[in-house]
Amino acid sequence: MIDAIKNAFRLPDLRKRILFTLFIVFIYRIGSHIPTPGIPIGAVKQLFQQGGVFGFLDLFAGGALSQFAVFALGIMPYITASIVMQLLTLVIPTLEEWSKEGDVGQRKIAQWTRYLTLFIATVNSISMTLFIRRSLSLQLDALRMFTVIITLIAGTAIIMWLAELITQHGIGNGMSLLIFVSIVSRFPDSVVKTYQATSPLVLVLTLALLVLMFIAIIYIELAQRRIPVQYAKRVVGRRVYGGGSTYLPVKINSAGVIPIIFAASFLVIPSTIAQLSGSKLLENFSRSFGPGSLPYMIVYFILIILFAFFYSAIVFNPVNIAENLQKWGGFVPGVRPGRPTAEYLNRILTRITLPGAIFIALVAIVPPIFLRLFNVPFFGEFGGTSILILVGVALESARQIEAQLLMRHYEGFIK
């Protein structure tokens, strides 16, 4: 990895992309510290120490939400809009047709994703502003409320623009990189707190657990089942086309970190409603069903597995893949094309998804259990979701850099 980065900086075009990405990240971090006008930062920090959905969102905002900065909403509205559009593609025929039209259709879907992002940001900013005003007893008139709401929406629009700039002109996926930067920005402070608050033995156990988790996540992220695919030969005039063999890769964890985000978002709904409504009954229920409790862990584990199967079926659609293979003259050796191929791929996907789902569920619940047993501050801010994102984005960025280096190596060889 270090050699790849050194070689990347030797190439002018690739060096320009990396420096552009770092510049965008710098702008993103500046916006995370610019306060929203009319909101007392100190009081907001104390309010957001209660945790719940706001603590979960603050992690993806890099601490900007607890400071109620311009980028307080972070990248989450854009992520939510992207996931919703991906799900709607399965049920809305127009979106399904756009997804099959290549670049033109993808641009249409991207445009509607932006519109949906702004709508979600508007709803979030209004509810967040009303919650802050009620919780802190702020005297905000209509003009100041409008200013705060517009500031938060504009911050989300800028973040969305920055993410797309990284994707187009930088290295890697812009949305993933901004999440990566937001999580890493809180890493030094958590390490210092853990060092000061824990004993040497617990510190060694924490380090050993982190190393084991990183190794296991890397192993699972790179693991895949390779299904052999053979393409039939086609005779056009005097020429013979096709006839090659390849493989269809199926990742063990094809859903990535999305099932954990879905499950965590679903489970923080009761505590969020309790905080927004002020109901004593809901507050008592949210305390008994809070993070770290046994019922919470059991439901959390089951939901992650269910969402993993659900999202894997969306990402890897056996019916569409079987149709595309049949269209291009491809087939799995020993399996008839069409419906039998789809059933075969679905059977393999089900068997592979189960161990992958159990693994990410274990990754999600081990840090909270460790936090409850040893009270390690690090796992109070960094759970399994954060670690999975860090490893996944780092691996993807490394692959992007290596692919760029390989492409330029071949170009130089051809010249």
Secondary structure, DSSP 8 states (H G I E B T S, - for coil): -HHHHHHHHHSHHHHHHHHHHHHHHHHHHHHTTSB-TT--HHHHHHHHTT-HHHHHHHHHTTTTTTTTBTTTTTTHHHHHHHHHHHHHTTT-HHHHHHHTSTHHHHHHHHHHHHHHHHHHHHHHHHHHHHHHHHHHT----HHHHHHHHHHHHHHHHHHHHHHHHHHHHSSS-HHHHHHHHHHHTTHHHHHHHHHHHS-HHHHHHHHHHHHHHHHHHHHHHH-EEEEEEEE-EEEETTEEEE--EEEEEEETTTTTTHHHHHHHHHHTHHHHHHHHH--HHHHHHHHHT-TTSHHHHHHHHHHHHHHHHHHHHHHS-HHHHHHHHHHTTEE-TTS-TTHHHHHHHHHHHHHHHHHHHHHHHHHHHHHHHHHHHH--HHHHH--HHHHHHHHHHHHHHHHHHHHHHHHHHHHHHH-
